[in-house]
Amino acid sequence: MLICGGIGEGAMMALSEEGILVVPGASGDADRAVADFLKGILETDNTPNCDHHGEGHACGGGCGGCHGCH
């Protein structure tokens, strides 16, 4: 399982294909994110979200289609 903040569509698909549950959209304290997940209250919509590492713009349909995102 991977609880993370931002993740691109390609990475999310690759991890999922290997049987790894991906829980994107988490923020804040890691221990709290895990505890919230175990309680069933971690809010996530299970969609990729790539913020381009602080470049000031976001990906609209997954990171795989954006130029400059690696």
NORZIHU-V22078 format. One record per residue. N is the residue number from 1. SS is DSSP state (H for helix, E for strand, L for the rest). D_FIRST is the distance of its C-alpha to the first C-alpha in whole Angstrom. Layout:
BEGIN
N_SS_D_FIRST ; N_SS_D_FIRST
END
This chain:
BEGIN
1_L_0 ; 2_E_4 ; 3_E_7 ; 4_L_10 ; 5_L_13 ; 6_L_15 ; 7_E_14 ; 8_L_16 ; 9_H_16 ; 10_H_16 ; 11_H_13 ; 12_H_11 ; 13_H_13 ; 14_H_13 ; 15_H_9 ; 16_H_9 ; 17_H_12 ; 18_L_11 ; 19_L_9 ; 20_L_5 ; 21_L_5 ; 22_E_6 ; 23_E_8 ; 24_L_11 ; 25_L_14 ; 26_L_13 ; 27_L_16 ; 28_L_18 ; 29_L_17 ; 30_H_13 ; 31_H_14 ; 32_H_15 ; 33_H_12 ; 34_H_10 ; 35_H_14 ; 36_H_14 ; 37_H_11 ; 38_H_12 ; 39_H_15 ; 40_L_14 ; 41_L_16 ; 42_L_14 ; 43_L_16 ; 44_L_14 ; 45_L_16 ; 46_L_13 ; 47_L_15 ; 48_L_15 ; 49_E_17 ; 50_L_19 ; 51_L_21 ; 52_H_23 ; 53_H_22 ; 54_H_25 ; 55_L_27 ; 56_L_28 ; 57_L_27 ; 58_L_24 ; 59_L_23 ; 60_L_25 ; 61_L_23 ; 62_L_20 ; 63_H_21 ; 64_H_22 ; 65_H_25 ; 66_L_26 ; 67_L_28 ; 68_L_27 ; 69_L_24 ; 70_L_22
END
